[in-house]
Amino acid sequence: MAIAPVSRKEQIWLACKPKTCCYVATVIPTGRDVWRISRALDAPPWTFVTFFESPTARRDAFVLDASGRHFRLALAKQPSRRRKTPAPCIFLMKTNNGLHRCGLGALRPMSCQAFPSEMSAGGIVGVNGLGCTCRSWNLTDVDIDVERALVGNRLRDADEYAEVVGRWNDRVAAEAPPKPIAFSSYCDYLLEAYDALGAEGR
């Protein structure tokens, strides 16, 4: 079985020992990211994602009651006794030789796979390595066509997730629950919604 070649961007990222970006960044996954990870690892979403209150009603912000408060998902962080540095991503592993590796591999959320690439409204790919202390990223580090596809997938997943969140929020508004709905119920809804989308071939 042939092994797929590792891209220059992946080589650079793998060679980075500290993986600072995996400490300082708050990774905001889409529902599809959560679904892929949960189904592949056979782990309920609440074991690796958390939620936080959003100051504004963003497209990916869900509600749990009729209070008007909105929440967003984030990959959980590992428990850490360090006070001077942020806690690492829950999936970040440290090898015996001191290198850090992502335990998700190809299951990484699309925002992680696309890092450090961004795409403007005109479809122009650029790089922004904020949070990375290993390198000052530039366009020679990436394959523009590959990055355009990765960022495009991330944006499509975000649009899809906004629709899934919208259906949930409409349901909560219609039911007007007397007390907040458990976060685990929202996670169950996500899995069911994406199972259905998967059955439709999306």
N, C-alpha and C positions, 0 to 999 in steps of 0.2 A: 504494500500500500504506500503510495507516494505521499510525502509530507509536503504540505503547502509551504512555499517560501515565505519567510518572515519579511515584512516590509521594513524599509529604513526607519519609518516612524516607530514601529514596534521594537526594532532593535535598540533604538535610542531609549525608549521608555523602559524596556527590560533591563538595560544596562544601568539605569539610574538606581543607585543603592537606596537612598532614603525614601523615595516616593512621597515627597512632601505634599504633593497635590492630593494624595489620599488621606492626608491629615486635615488640611485646612479647608478643603472643599466640602460643602454640603451638597450631596448628590441627590438631585430631584428626579426620581424615576417616573416613567409613564406607567400607566396600568399594564401595558403590554410587557414592559420590563419586569414588573412584579409578577405577572402571570408566567412568563418564561422561566424565571428563577424558581418560583414556587413549584411549578409542575416538574421541572428538571431535578430539583433537589428533594422533592416530596416533602416540602416544609411549608407550613402555613405562613402567609405574609407577615403576620404580626411578630414572627420570630426574627425577622431581619429588616423590617421597616418600622418607622415611627411616624408620628404626625405632629405638626406644629401649627399654631394659629397664624393665619395670613392676615396682614393688616388691610388688604384689599381683596375684593371678590374676583380673583383671577380665573381664567378659563379652566385651570386644573384644580381649583379650590372647591372642596366638597363640604357639605354641611352635615351635622349630626343631630340637629334639632332646629327649632324655629326661632332661635335667639338672634339670628343674623350673623353669627360667627362662622367663619370659613377656615378650612384647614387644608394643608398640603402634605404630601408624602415626602419622606426623606429616608435614605438608607441609614440604618442605625449605626451608632458608633460603638466601639469596644469599650468596656469599662477600663478606665485608666487612672493610675495614681499620680500621673504627672500633672502638675499644676501650671507649668510654664508653657506647655505645648498642647495643642488640641488633641483630642482623642482620635485614633485612626478609624477608618472605615471598618465595619464589622467583618468584612471579607478580606482584609489585608493580613497577609501572613509574613512572618519573618523566618528566613531560612537559617540554617546553622552557620553559614558564612556571612550572615549579617545583611544579606540582600532582602528586599521586600518584594513580595509577589501578590498578585490579585488571585484569591482563591476561586474566583468565578471564571477566569479565562474568557472563552468566547461568549459566556453568558453575561458578561458585563453590560450594564445599562448602556443604551445608545449614546447618552451624553458622555460616558467614559470612553466608549469606542471612538467617538468623533474627536475627542480632545486631542490637540488644542485648536481644532479647526472650527471656523464659523463661516456663515454664508450671509452676504448682504441681500437686501431685497432684490437686487439686480442679478442674483445668482453668482456673484463673485466670491470665491473662496479666499479667506484670509486666516491667519493664525493668531491666537491670543493665549499665551501660556501662563496666564496669571495663576499664581499658586505653585508654580514649578520652580524649584531652586537648582535643578540639574542643568538647565539649558535655557538659552534665549532662543526660542523656536522661530524658524523662518520658513518660507515656502519651499526652500530646497530640501527640507526635512520630510516633506510629504508628497504623495502622489495626488495631484490635483483631482483627477477623475475619481479615484477611490474616495477621497475626502468629500467630494461633492455628493457622491452616492451615500456615504455615511450620514452626512448632515441632512441630506434629503430624507433619508429614512427616519432620522430623529424628529424632523419637523412633521412628517406624515403621522408618526406615532403620537406626537403631541396633539395634532388635530383630532385623531381618532379618540384619544383619551378625553379630550374636551367634550366630545359627544357622549362618551360613557358617563362622565361626571355629570353632565347636564341632565341625563335621564335619571340618575340617582337623586340629584337635587330636586327635580320636579316631583319625584315620588315622595320624598320627605316632606316637601311643601304641601302636597295633597293629603298626606296622612296626618300631618301636624301632630307628631308623637308628643305625649305629655311629659316625657323625660328624654334625655339624650340617648341616642342609639349607640350601642357599643361599637368601638372601632373595629372589632373583629367581624361585626356584621357587614361593615363596609368592605372589608377585605374579602369576605365570602361573596359579596355581590360582584366584586371585580373578577374573581376567578370564574364565576358563572357567566358573566358578560363576555369575557374573552374566550371561554370555552365555546360559547355560541358563535363568536366571530371566527374562531378557528374552524368550526364545523362548516362555516360558510366559505371557507377558503381564503379568508382575509389574512 
